[in-house]
């Protein structure tokens, strides 16, 4: 089977302090993958927190990484891969939070 690239698009955090999940297409079954790349949006004005279910940006519980505010020379990116474990990364467990409303990521 050939490898398939899939963009899940932009995910925004409308209310800081309330983590949001990815909107996953129904055709993505199971909702998992070998690898992901998450990029901060260039227009972000605050930190974006990438984590798992139970993410808390204040205590950093279940936070995997904090993507800082982008600059003119740097766009923060977070990637993970498990090439030897088929579909081992669960996209349905990912959560995002932000310091500023309507900041987000591209997945």
N, C-alpha and C positions, 0 to 999 in steps of 0.2 A: 504494500500500500504506500502511495506517495505521501510525503509530509504535506500538511495543510497549514497555511498561515491564516490566522483569524484575528481581526481587529475587533475589540469590544467597544471601541470608541471612548468618548469622554464621560467621566463620572464626576459630578459636582457634589459638594457638601453644602446644602442649603442652610443648615443650622449648625454652627460650631458646637461641639459637645454632644452631638447626636450622630454616631457613626452610621455610614451608609454602606450597603452592599452593591456589588456589581449587578447590572441588569444583564442577565444571561439569556441567550436565545434558547427557545425550547428544543431546537434541533441539536443543541450541545448536550448530549447524553452519553456517558456521564459528564457532569460539569467539572472536568479535570483536564490536565494537560501535562506535557513533559517540561514545559518552560513558560515563563512569562517575563514581560518587560513592562515596567510601569514608569511613566515619565511625568514629572510635574508640568502643569500647564505654564506656558511662558508668561501669562497674565496674573499668576498668583501673587498675592501681596502678603502672604503669611506662610508659615510652615504647614505641610500636609503630612498626616500620620498614616502610615500603611501598617495594617496589622491583621489580626484574626478576630473571630467572634469574641466579644468581651473586651475589645479595644477600649482603653481609657487614656486619653491624651494627657491628663493631669498626672496620673501615677505612672504612666507608660506601661501599664499592664497590657499584655498581649500586643504590644507594638513591635513590629519587625524593624522598621526604619522610619526616621523623620526626614522628609524631603524638604530642604531649606528653600527659602525664597530664591527664585531664579534671578540671574544677573544677565547682563548683556553678553557675557562670555561663558556662562555655564547654565545648562538646563539639567537639574538633578534627575537621575535615573536609578531605578532599583530593578535588578533582574535576579531570577532564580531558575535553576534547571536541575532535573534529575534524569539524565539521559538513559540510565540503566534501569529505571523503574517506570514501566508504562503507566502513563496518566496518573502519576502519584501526587501531583500538586492540585489540591482542590480549590477551584476558583470560587465555589460557593461559600468558603470559609473566610475569604478576604473581606476586610472592612476598611473604610477610609474616614478620616476626620480631618478637620482643618482649624486653624486659628481664626480665619476670616471666612465669612459667608461667601458662597459661590466660588471658592477656590476648589481645585480638583486635580485630576490626573487623566492621562491617556493610557489605555491598556491595550 
